[in-house]
Amino acid sequence: MLIPSRIAVPPGRARRARRRVGVAAVRVLYVIDSVSRVGGAEQGLVAMAPQLVRAGVRLDVAYLKDSPGGFQPELTAAGAEVFGVHHAGRARTAAGLRALIRRRRPELVHTTLYESDVLGRAAAISAGVPVVSSLVNSSYGPEHLHARGLSPWKVRAAQALDATTAQGTRRFHALTHHVADAMARRLRVSRQLIDVVPRGRDPQVLGSVTPERRAAVRAALDLPDEVPVVLAAARQQYQKGLDVLLEAWPEVRRRAPDAVLLLAGSRGAETARLERLAEAAGNVRFLGPRDDVFDLMAASDAFAVPSRWEGLGSAAMEAMGVGVPLVCADVPALRETVGSEDYALLVAPEQPALLAAALTEALDDRAAAAVRAKAARARFLASFTLSHVSARMVGFYERALRRTAA
């Protein structure tokens, strides 16, 4: 999901904000694989950057993969300095990061995603700067060893390198308790070194479901108001379980023949398979990458998250904020984010028949779905707003500098 541009925060205003909230300036170099507009980690960073700068963080962002058309303008407008560190080979990239660390002199290096974790940790440790890492997924589990397109020995090799560099990391930030517990074991680090802070979103950016918004979006898509619409928004990768959703769709259509399934998101390793399933299922539209996913949510009757695993489930969290009825796979991180069946219909993963039944229930019983959606939005406002989450991230940085426990 694309996060719209934020308002620039001039340096003078950022300094005044630091004085108001009483937070000492912290110099952070944030290292991430890319700043493309596709991944959840990238979107989480660009959403939080203005809040961090206003809270007193002097934020530099280094990205390792060339990202044309990415989030560079939004990060710069938020008050961050942005640096592309693009080199052939890991050794040269690590050397480039080390040189950047020595030039920018951060108090902390914060790494996110695999390449950035491995290379950013090595560069920070060699430069004598404390490093912290975000754990955004429960990697290296049985689901990864048996995932379509992944080699078990490559998964284990990646885990070994990740665990080795993790030993020199001062603290970790996990998106959920599930990820924290799993990765403490798999990286062989103390659970006490891991703080849990979810991602957040701005309620004003998400907006909410209104008749006017629903009508405008449906008109643009040539969808009559009475047509049942289910939306899923995810990269077309095995993890996201879109094939399970498409296998469930014929049964949904048997109960609601005019129902339409919208799939928003970038192409990936599963695209060819998904297109074959969609052709057989019927009434499926591939929308591609979109910058209006929150509007699409507000125009839908149900939002489906059929993932095989997640670190948080950003799309589910965003749907909670918009207020669209949710149907989710009952995997640990999604259950932790969503909360319980009071907020969403939760079904066992990789079970098309159960998913079809839940989607049909959400479309048939609109009153019950609306009650769950209202409760889910209240849960979002209590736990997942940017202001709430950003304050916790500043606390994470301060604990890392003080070497104190969470």
SULKA-V831545 format. One record per helix or strand. SS is the DSSP state (H for helix, E for strand). FROM is the first residue (numbers start at 1). LEN is the number of residues. If there is no record, write none. Layout:
{{SS:FROM:LEN} {SS:FROM:LEN}}
This chain:
{{H:11:11} {E:26:7} {H:40:15} {E:57:7} {H:72:7} {E:81:4} {H:90:15} {E:108:5} {H:114:14} {E:130:6} {H:142:4} {H:152:15} {E:171:4} {H:177:11} {H:191:3} {E:194:3} {E:201:1} {H:203:4} {H:211:10} {E:229:5} {H:238:3} {H:242:14} {E:260:5} {H:271:11} {E:284:5} {H:293:6} {E:302:4} {H:314:9} {E:326:4} {H:332:7} {E:345:3} {H:352:13} {H:366:18} {E:385:1} {H:386:17}}
